[in-house]
Amino acid sequence: MKIKTKAWLVSQGVLVVTAVLIQLTFYREIKLGPLLGMTKRPYWEIIADRPPGIPDFIREKGLPPKLWDARLPLSEDEIRKANLGGHRRAHRREEGLRTAFFGGWMVNGLYFVVFHALYWYIPRQAKPRRANLAHH
Protein backbone atom coordinates (compact mmCIF):
# COMPACT_ATOMS: atom_id res chain seq x y z
CA MET A 1 0.00 0.00 0.00
CA LYS A 2 1.40 3.41 -0.95
CA ILE A 3 2.22 5.98 1.71
CA LYS A 4 -0.33 8.33 0.15
CA THR A 5 -3.10 5.77 0.65
CA LYS A 6 -2.04 5.10 4.24
CA ALA A 7 -1.89 8.80 5.09
CA TRP A 8 -5.28 9.35 3.48
CA LEU A 9 -6.93 6.45 5.33
CA VAL A 10 -5.54 7.45 8.72
CA SER A 11 -6.40 11.14 8.39
CA GLN A 12 -9.82 10.45 6.89
CA GLY A 13 -10.51 7.94 9.64
CA VAL A 14 -9.76 10.57 12.28
CA LEU A 15 -12.15 13.01 10.57
CA VAL A 16 -14.93 10.43 10.36
CA VAL A 17 -14.52 9.35 14.00
CA THR A 18 -14.66 13.01 15.06
CA ALA A 19 -17.82 13.62 13.01
CA VAL A 20 -19.49 10.51 14.46
CA LEU A 21 -18.64 11.57 18.02
CA ILE A 22 -20.10 15.03 17.39
CA GLN A 23 -23.29 13.51 15.98
CA LEU A 24 -23.67 11.11 18.90
CA THR A 25 -23.11 13.90 21.42
CA PHE A 26 -25.61 16.25 19.76
CA TYR A 27 -28.24 13.52 19.39
CA ARG A 28 -27.84 12.38 23.00
CA GLU A 29 -28.55 15.94 24.20
CA ILE A 30 -31.96 16.01 22.50
CA LYS A 31 -34.56 15.01 25.10
CA LEU A 32 -37.89 15.98 23.48
CA GLY A 33 -39.43 16.67 20.10
CA PRO A 34 -40.16 20.16 18.76
CA LEU A 35 -43.90 19.95 19.50
CA LEU A 36 -45.67 19.96 22.87
CA GLY A 37 -46.03 16.42 24.24
CA MET A 38 -43.66 14.95 21.67
CA THR A 39 -40.82 12.60 22.54
CA LYS A 40 -37.39 12.49 20.93
CA ARG A 41 -37.53 11.76 17.21
CA PRO A 42 -35.42 9.13 15.39
CA TYR A 43 -32.01 10.33 14.15
CA TRP A 44 -32.65 9.95 10.41
CA GLU A 45 -36.00 11.70 10.68
CA ILE A 46 -34.20 14.73 12.13
CA ILE A 47 -31.41 14.63 9.55
CA ALA A 48 -33.93 14.35 6.67
CA ASP A 49 -35.76 17.38 8.16
CA ARG A 50 -39.11 15.62 8.01
CA PRO A 51 -41.87 17.64 9.63
CA PRO A 52 -42.96 16.07 12.91
CA GLY A 53 -46.40 14.54 13.17
CA ILE A 54 -48.84 16.56 15.25
CA PRO A 55 -49.82 14.62 18.39
CA ASP A 56 -53.45 13.44 18.49
CA PHE A 57 -54.38 15.34 21.65
CA ILE A 58 -53.45 18.64 19.97
CA ARG A 59 -55.56 17.87 16.91
CA GLU A 60 -58.50 16.83 19.08
CA LYS A 61 -58.42 20.04 21.12
CA GLY A 62 -57.90 22.29 18.08
CA LEU A 63 -55.28 24.42 19.83
CA PRO A 64 -53.61 27.31 17.98
CA PRO A 65 -50.01 26.55 16.90
CA LYS A 66 -48.58 29.18 19.27
CA LEU A 67 -49.52 26.89 22.16
CA TRP A 68 -47.83 23.71 20.92
CA ASP A 69 -45.31 24.40 18.11
CA ALA A 70 -41.87 25.39 19.44
CA ARG A 71 -40.56 25.83 15.88
CA LEU A 72 -42.48 29.11 15.50
CA PRO A 73 -40.75 32.43 16.24
CA LEU A 74 -42.18 33.01 19.71
CA SER A 75 -41.17 35.47 22.42
CA GLU A 76 -39.71 34.21 25.70
CA ASP A 77 -43.02 35.00 27.45
CA GLU A 78 -45.02 32.99 24.91
CA ILE A 79 -42.62 30.06 25.27
CA ARG A 80 -42.88 30.20 29.06
CA LYS A 81 -46.70 30.51 29.08
CA ALA A 82 -47.11 27.54 26.71
CA ASN A 83 -44.50 25.51 28.63
CA LEU A 84 -42.45 25.01 25.45
CA GLY A 85 -38.97 25.68 26.86
CA GLY A 86 -37.69 22.10 26.54
CA HIS A 87 -39.30 21.69 23.13
CA ARG A 88 -37.69 24.95 21.95
CA ARG A 89 -34.27 23.65 23.05
CA ALA A 90 -34.98 20.37 21.26
CA HIS A 91 -35.82 22.28 18.07
CA ARG A 92 -32.56 24.26 18.25
CA ARG A 93 -30.59 21.07 18.93
CA GLU A 94 -32.22 19.34 15.97
CA GLU A 95 -31.14 22.24 13.77
CA GLY A 96 -27.62 21.99 15.22
CA LEU A 97 -27.54 18.26 14.56
CA ARG A 98 -28.50 18.79 10.90
CA THR A 99 -25.95 21.60 10.53
CA ALA A 100 -23.18 19.44 12.03
CA PHE A 101 -24.12 16.52 9.77
CA PHE A 102 -23.94 18.51 6.56
CA GLY A 103 -20.95 20.48 7.84
CA GLY A 104 -19.12 17.19 8.36
CA TRP A 105 -19.71 16.26 4.74
CA MET A 106 -18.43 19.67 3.61
CA VAL A 107 -15.29 19.41 5.75
CA ASN A 108 -14.56 15.93 4.39
CA GLY A 109 -15.03 17.17 0.81
CA LEU A 110 -12.73 20.13 1.38
CA TYR A 111 -10.20 17.91 3.08
CA PHE A 112 -10.25 15.54 0.09
CA VAL A 113 -9.38 18.39 -2.28
CA VAL A 114 -6.76 19.98 0.00
CA PHE A 115 -5.07 16.66 0.81
CA HIS A 116 -4.66 15.72 -2.84
CA ALA A 117 -3.59 19.22 -3.85
CA LEU A 118 -0.91 19.30 -1.15
CA TYR A 119 0.19 15.77 -1.95
CA TRP A 120 0.70 16.88 -5.54
CA TYR A 121 2.30 20.23 -4.64
CA ILE A 122 4.76 19.37 -1.85
CA PRO A 123 6.87 16.79 -3.73
CA ARG A 124 7.23 19.20 -6.66
CA GLN A 125 8.58 21.86 -4.32
CA ALA A 126 11.00 19.47 -2.61
CA LYS A 127 12.61 18.02 -5.77
CA PRO A 128 14.47 21.15 -6.92
CA ARG A 129 16.12 21.48 -3.50
CA ARG A 130 17.46 17.94 -3.63
CA ALA A 131 19.01 18.62 -7.03
CA ASN A 132 20.65 21.83 -5.77
CA LEU A 133 22.13 20.08 -2.72
CA ALA A 134 23.69 17.34 -4.89
CA HIS A 135 25.59 19.89 -7.00
CA HIS A 136 27.20 21.65 -4.00
N, C-alpha and C positions, 0 to 999 in steps of 0.2 A: 504494500500500500504506500502511495506517495506521501511525502511529508505534507503536501498541500491538503490532501484528503484528510489526513489525521488532524491537522490544525483546524480544518473546517468542521469536522465532526465534534471535536472537543469544544470548540467555541460555540458552535450552534447548540450543542447539548446544554451548555451552561445557560444560554439565552432561553431555551425552551423550559428548562427546569425553573428558572426565575419566573417566567410568565405563568407557569402552572401554579407555583406557590402564591403569586399575586392573586390569581383567579380563585384559588381555594380560600385564601384569607378574606377576600371581598365577599365571596358567596357565604362563608360561614357567619359573617357579621349581619347578614340580612335575616331578620327575625319574623317579619310579617310581609304581607302583600301590600300593594299600593291602595287598596280599597278597604273601607271599614269592614271589620269582621273577616278579612281574608288572611289565610295562612301563607307561609313562604311558598313561592312558586318554583317549579322545576328549573334547573339551570338553563337548559336549552330554550325554554319558553322565554326566559328573560333575554338571552342573547339574541334570539330571533325577533325580539321586540313585539311579540304578540300581545294584543290588548287583553287585559285580564277579563275573565268572565264576571259579570255582576252577580253577587250573591243573591240567592232567592229571597231572603228576608227584606232586602232593599227593594227589589222589584215589587214584592207584595205590598209594602207600605207606601210605595210611590214617592219616596223622599227626593228632594231636589239634590242634584249632584254636589252642591257645596257642603252637604252634610255627610257625604260618604266617599268622595273621590279626592284623595290626597294629591293627585297629579295636577289638579287645577291650580292656577296662581292665586292662592289665598293669603290673607294677612295672618299674622301671628295670632291675633284675637280669634279669627274664624277657625283656625286650626285648633286652638285650645278649646273653644266652645264645642266643636264637633268631636273632640277627643281623637284627633287625627295625627297627633305628634309622632307616634311610632310608625304609622303608615307613611307619613311624609318622609321620615328618615329612610324607610325601606325603598321608597320611590327614588330618592337621591342615590342610594347605594346601588340600586338596579342600574341607574344611568351610569354610575361609576364603573360598574362591572362590565357593561357593554363598551364603554370607552376604553377600559384597560384591555379588553379582548381584541378590539380592532387596532388599538395602539400597539399591542404585541405583534400583530401581523405586519404592521407598518415598520416597526423597528427591525423585525427579521428580514423584511424585504430590503430595507436600506443597508442593513449589515451585509446581506448577500452581495449587493453591488459594491460597497466599499471594500469588503474583504477581497473580492476578485480584482478590483482596480488596484489596490495596494499590492496584491500578490504579483500583478503584472508589472507595476511601476518600480517597486523596490529593487528587484534583481537588475533591472536595466540601469538604475542609478549606481549600483554597486560594481558592476563590471568595469566601467572605465577606470575606477580607482585601482582595481587589481592590476590592470595593464600598466598603469603609471608606476606602481610600486615595483613591478618586475624590471622595469627599465632603469631604475635608480640604483 
